[in-house]
Amino acid sequence: MSIPAVTPVARALLSCFDKRGVADLAQALHERGVELISTGSTAGVLREAGVPVTEVADLTGFPECLDGRVKTLHPRVHAGLLADRNDPAHVAELQELGVEPIDLVVVNLYPFADTVASGAPAADVVEMIDIGGPTMIRAAAKNHGSVGVLVDPADYAILLAELDDHSGLTDGLRARLAATAFRHTAAYDAEVATWFQRDEAFPPQLSIALPRVAELRYGENPHQGAALYADPRFGGQGSGITDAEQLHGKALSYNNLLDTDAAWAMAVDLDDPCVAIIKHTNPAGYAVAEDLEVAYERALEGDPVSAFGGIVAVNRPLDVATARRICEVFTEVVIAPAYDPEALTVLQGKKNLRILRMPSATRPGPGWTLRSVSGGLLVQDADVGDEPWDQWRVVTEATPDENTLDDLRFAWIVAKHTKSNAIVLAKDGQLVGVGAGQMSRVDSVRLAVERSGDRHVGAVLASDAFFPFRDGPDAAATAGIKAIVQPGGSVRDDEVIAAADGHGIPMVFTGRRHFRH
């Protein structure tokens, strides 16, 4: 068994904005015989803790200046960091210059992203662009053959254990810490670049650094690896699926996450008590009611066969009565903003049921959706936000009454969350039929009618995009559909409107399309 190469730690430089644990670390290093160097505020914390420390200004012979913008940018610091201890010429040059090497750097950076999120003025944000910190981190990480670098307080204990076990830092740990350091500075630079490009809808270069949230069991299929990464630009607001807390059940899969994300987006897109049941990102059931139990029963009626093995999302705290009803059907995931204690106990009786809690029932905010294509990414604005109901216009002789309009709005929301070509049939706040993902829109109409049983009679129909021909409205009218909502915009709109007028059913144009590929 080979013994890993070890470099001793005789001298360390500490400069931390986040000072959690730094005094304890410094005390532990001091007890292990390490000489400590530090910048002004960090040095003050160490002195208060009774830890001997030399200020960087005393090392360099040059005071901190320009309101702290220049502290460590000096050859006595960076030559000490960048000298290759395995190169005799470097070692000789340090001796000639009277520069002592630095073996360990402990640095974390100004809270740039937090400052941006606080709404601080631009001048304050600019002051949070760290210069000396990233420079020291990168120097130490580049020279990881000789120097260790710590940017995460979670690694302090690992470092001390390494010193105790090996009386220094092994090659393996130095390399791992260097990788962490470069990830840290890359993410920081991405945050800064994003802020500078904040007024550009789609900047010339997309700079994103995504922290891994979890490694998944596999991807869409068992032979595919997968992981979940969070987008810090749009996450952390309590409305994204990466903000969910898992309370029970086995690990989430790639497909679980896709379906749960789709279910949650549907559940919170209406204000009334609402239940969404999703299968393969399409709605198998969707309903509103005065309480969740009734809403669940009505959602389940939408397609009780497809609900088997589905995802259930609710936009209210889940009560015990609804929990019992959910447990009667095999369900993969339940997601809610909260759970009554008794409801949680009931659900936890299902060993493999994954139970997720969201911080709130707020709708996902503006952001981007990213999808991979061969060789790159497609980026677009997310299809979120309030619907422009006031821009709807009736284009037929017949006019829908208020109850019919309510159903048209409900159906339109469902169509927004359904794979194109999407046709949705709804009645009294309940999804009764779906035609999704078909190559022909009229086929989607026929499929939705077929899957509704006999519930399509008197229902309304929503189409996520315009009807290119009158065959769709003709098929809907023949089935007993009482009203249609669609974006409009076809070159044959007049023909389509004439078809609706011929059947005496109202048609509404939204002026907005909701393709979902």
N, C-alpha and C positions, 0 to 999 in steps of 0.2 A: 504494500500500500504506500503510495507516494505521499510525502508530506507537503501540503500546499505552501507556496512561497508566501512569506510573511514580511510585512514592513512594520517596523516599530512606530509608535506614535509618541514623539517627544514634545511636539509643539502643535497647538491647535488654535485656530482663529474662529471666534464665535461672533456672529452679527445677525440678530434675529428680530424681525418685527413681531412675530408671534412668539412670545417669550414663555409659553407653556412648557414647563419641564426643563428649561434651559439652566436654571440655577442648580437643580439637582444633578443634571448632566455634568455641569462644570465642576461641582463638588466631587463627583465620582471620578472625573478625569484628574482633578488635582490630587486626589487620594492615590491615584495610580502613577503619580509623578509627572503628569503632563503639564508643561508650561502653557499658560492661557493668555491669549491676546484678544482684545475685543474693541468694538466701536463704542462711542459715547454712552447711549442709553442702555445697551446691553451690559456694558462695563459697570454702569451704575447698579443694575440689578444684581450682578455678581458680587459687587462690594457689599451691598446691603445683606447678602446672604453669607458674608464673611469669607468669600472665595478670593484668593490673591489673583490679580489680573493686571496685565500691562495694556494700556490704551494704544490703539493703532497710531495715534498722533505722536506718542512717545517713541514708537518703533520707527516711524518714517521721519521724524523730526520736522513734520509739517502739520499744522493744525487743520482740523476739519473746517471747511469753508463753504461759502455760497449756500448758506442755510442748510448745510448737510448734504448738498449735492455731490461734494467731493470729500470722501473719507478714506477709502481704501485704494483709490486709483493711483498707485505709486509702485515703482520698481521694487522697493523693499518688500512689498506684499506679493506682487505678481511674479517676480523672479523667484521668490521663495516657493511659490505654488507650481510654477511651470518647469522648473529645472528637473531634468531626468536624472534620478539618482544613480541610474545604471550607466550613465555616460560620464566617463572621467573628465571630459572637457567641461561639461556643465558643472560638475562638482568643483573643479578647479576655478572656474569663473565665479561661482558663488563666493568662494574663499577670497578671491582677488577683490571682489566688490564689497566684501564684508557683509554679505547677505546670508542670514540663517534660513534654512529650509522650513517650510510649514508642512506638517504631515497630515493634518485633518482640518477641514473647513466645515463649519456648522452654520448654515445660512438659510433663512427663508425670506420671502420677498414682500414688498409692500402690497397691501390688499387692493390691487387695482380693480378686480371684478366687483368686489364689495362696494367700492367707492362709486363705480359706475351705477350699480344697482340702487344705491342710495339716492340717486338723482342729483348728486353734487354737481356744481358748475364745472365747466370744462377746465378752468384753471386748476381746480383742486384735483381733477382727474389726472391732468398732466403731471402734477407733482407726485402722483402715485406710480408713475412709470419708473421702475427701479433700474438703475444703471450699474452701480457698483456690485449689487448682489448677484445679478445674472453673470457679470463678468467674472467674479470669483468662482461661482458655481461651474461655469463652463471651463475655466482654467483648471480647476481641480479635477473635473470629470475627464477632460482631455488627458491630463497627466495621471490617470487612475492607476497606472503602473507603479506610481510612487506615493500617491496622495489619496486619502479617503474623503468623501464628501457626503454630508447629511443635509437633506432638505425637508425631511418629514419627521416630526417629533415621534411618530410611531416607531421609527427605526432606532431611537436612542438606546433602548434596552438591548436590541440586537447587537449594536456596536459594543456596548459594555461587556456583553457576554463573550463576544469575539476576543476582546482584549484579555479577559480572564482566561479563556480557553487556550489562546495562542500567543499571548503577550505581544500582540500586534494585530494587523489586519491582513487577512488572507487575500490572495489574488481574486478568488471567487467573490468575496464580499465587496471588494473595491469595485469590481466590474459591475456587480449588481447595483451598487449604490450609484455608480456613474450613469447607468441606464435610467435609474429613477430620476437622477438630476437632469439629464437631457430631456426626459419627458416633461419634467417640471418647467424648464425654461421654454420648451416648445409650446406648451399650453399657455404659458404666460404671454409669450409673443403673439400667439393666436388671439388672445383676448385683446391685446393692444391693437393689433391690426384690424380686428372686427370693429373696435370702437372708432378707429379713424375712418373706417369705411361705412359707418352707420347710416349715412345718407344715400348710399348706393344700394339700389334694390338687389342687384346681383353683381358683386364686385368682380374685377378682372381675375382675381385669385381667391379661391375659397379657403380660408384658413380656419380649420376647426381641430380641436383636440378633445376627444371623447373618452372619458374615463370608463373603464369596464365595470359594469354593475354585477354581472354574473356570467359564469360559464354555464352553458345549457347542456342538457344531456345529449342532444343532437339537434340537427336542423329540421327542415321539413320532412326528411327521411332519415332513418337510422345511420346511413352511411355518410351523412353530412355533418361536419362539426359546426358548432354555433356558439355565439356569445351575445350578451346584451350590453350595449353601451349607452350611456346617458349623454344627452346634448345639453351642456350647462347653460347654453344661451336661452333655451326655451323650457328646460326642466326646472325642478325646484320650486314651482309655483303651486304645487298641490293639485295640478290638473292633468299631468302626464302620467302614463302608465308606469314610468320608471319611479314615480313618487309613491307607488302602492306599497303597503306593508303586508307581507304574507303572514297570516295568523295560524294557518293550519294546512296540512296536506303535503303531498310529495312535491318535488321540485317542478317548477313550471317549464314547459317545453317551448320551443320556438313557435309552434303552431298555437299553443295555449296563449302566448303573449299576443300574437297577431289577432286572434279572435277576441281576447279580452279587451284589447285596445279598441277594436271595432264596437264591442258591446258597450263599453263605458262611454264612448263618444255618442252613441245613440241614446243611452239612458239620460245623459245630462243635457241633451239638446231640446228637451221640453221641460217646462216648469211644473206641470202637474205631476202627481205621483205616477211614476212610469217604470215599466219593466221591459227590458230588451232581452230576447233569447237569440243567440247568434250561433250559426253553424257555418264554418268555412268562410268567415267574415261577412256573410249575408244574413239578413234577419229571417229567422224561422218563426219568431213571434215578437209582437210589439204592441203595447197597449197602455192606455192611461185609465185611471179610475180614481175614486175618492180615497181609496186606501190601497196599499201594496198587495194585500192578499187577493183582492178582486182583480187588480191589474195583472198579477201573475197568472191567475186563472184564465183571464181573457187573452193574455199573450200566449199561453200554452195552447189554447184553442186554435191559434193561427196555423200551427203545423205540429201537432203533438208527436208525430213520427220523427220529424227532423229534429225536434227538441232533445231527443235521446242523445246523450253525449255532448250536449251543447254548453254554452256559456251563459250565465244569467247575470245581468247587471241591473241594479236599481238605483234610483236617485234620492232615496230617503233612507234613514236608519232602518235596518231590517228587523222586523218584529218576529216573534216566535211563531205566530200563525202562518205567516208567509214562509218561514224557514221550514216548517213541517211540510207544507205543500211542495216546496222545492225538493225535499228529501224523498218524495214519492217517485221522482223521476231521476234516472241516472244523469248526473250533471258533472262536468269536468271542473268548472270554476264558478264561484260566486264572488261578485265584487260589489261593494256598497260603501257609502261614506262613513257608516257606523253600524254597530250591531247591538241590539238589546242583549244583556247577558244570557238570558234564557235561550234566545235565538242562536247565539254563538254555541252554547252547549249542545243544542239539537244538531246543528250543522257539523260540529266536531265529532258527532257520533258516526259520521261517514269517514272512514279512515283515510281514503285517498282523495277526498274532496279538497280542492285548493280553495282557501278562503282568503280574500284580499280586502284590505281596507284602504280607501283613499282618504287623504287629508281633508277633502271637502268635495262638494258636488258641483264645483264650478266647471264651466265649459273650458276645453283647451283654448288657450289664447293664440294670437297670431304667431306665425312662425313659418318654417319651411317644411316641406316633405321632401325627402331624399330617396331616390330609388337607383339601384345600380343597373347599368347597362354594360355591355361588353366594352371594356376600356375606359369606363368613367361613371359619372353620376348625372342623373337628371334631377334638377332642383326646381321646385315651384313653391309659390305661396300656398299654405294650407287652406283647404276649403272650409273655413270656419267663420264664425260671426253671425250676426243677426240677418235674417232674411228681409229683403226690402218689400214687405207686404204691400206697402202703399204704391208700389209700381205695378202691381198686378192689374190686368185689365181684361174685362169680359169682352170677347170678340164675336159672340154669337147673339142671336135674337133672344134666346132664353137666358135668364139671369139666375144664378144660384142663390138660394136663400141663405140665411146666416148659419144654420146648422150644416148645410152642404158646404159652405165656405170653410167652416171649422174642420170638416173631414178632409177637404182638399188641402188645407194647410198641413194637417197631420200626415196625409199621404205623401205630400211633397217632402217633408222631413225624412220620411222613411226612404223615399227614392234617392235622396242625397247620400244615404249610407248603403246603397245597394249597387252591386256590380252592374255595369252597363253591358248590354242594353237593359235598362231597368224599367219594369212596369210594376206598379204597386196598386193593389186594391185595398180599400179601407172603408170601414163603416162604423160610425159611433165611437171614434177613438180607438179602433181595434184594427190591426192588420189582418186581412182575410185571404189574401192571395199575393204571391210574388212570382214574377218571371224575371230571372236574373242571368246575366252573362251570356245571353243568346246572340247569335250573329245577326238575326233579323228581328226588328222591333215588333213586327206583327206576330212572330213566333213567341216573343215574350208575352204579348197580350194573351195569346191562346194558352200558354203555359200557366200564367197567373189565374186565368179563369178556371182551367182544369184543376189546379191545386186548391182552389177555394171551395171545392164541393159545390153546394148550391148557395153559398153565402155571397156570391158575386152580385146577385140580383139586388138592386138598390144601393150598391156600393159606388164609391167614386174611384177614379183612376188617375194616377200620377205617372207621367213619363219623364225620365231624367233629361231627355233631349227631344227635339222636335220630331213629329211624325213626317217622314219623307213622302208618304202617300196616304190616301184616305183609307187604305185597307185596315189600318190599326183602329181608327175610330169606328169604322163599320163593324169590325169584329167585337169591339167593346159594346156598342149599342145593341147588337144582336144578343149579347150575353145579358143585357139588362142593366148595364152601367148607367148611372143617372147623371154623372158630370165628369169632366176631364180637365186636368191641369197639365200644362206642358210649356216649355220655354217659347215656342214659336220660332220663326226665323227661317223656315223652309221656303224654297222657291215655289212650293205648291201649297203654301198656307191657305190661299183662297179656296183651293180644292178641299183641303182638310176642314176648314171652317164650314164650307157648304155641306160637307158630310154630316157634321154635328147638327147644323140647322135642319137638314133633311130628317134627322132622327129626333129633332126637338129636344136635344140635350145641351146644357150650357157648357161652354169651353172657356177656360181662362188661360191667358198667356202671362208667364212670369217675367220674360225678358232675361232670364238667367238660366244657364245650363248647369247640370250637376253630373257630368261624366265621372265615372269612377272605374279606372282600369286596373 
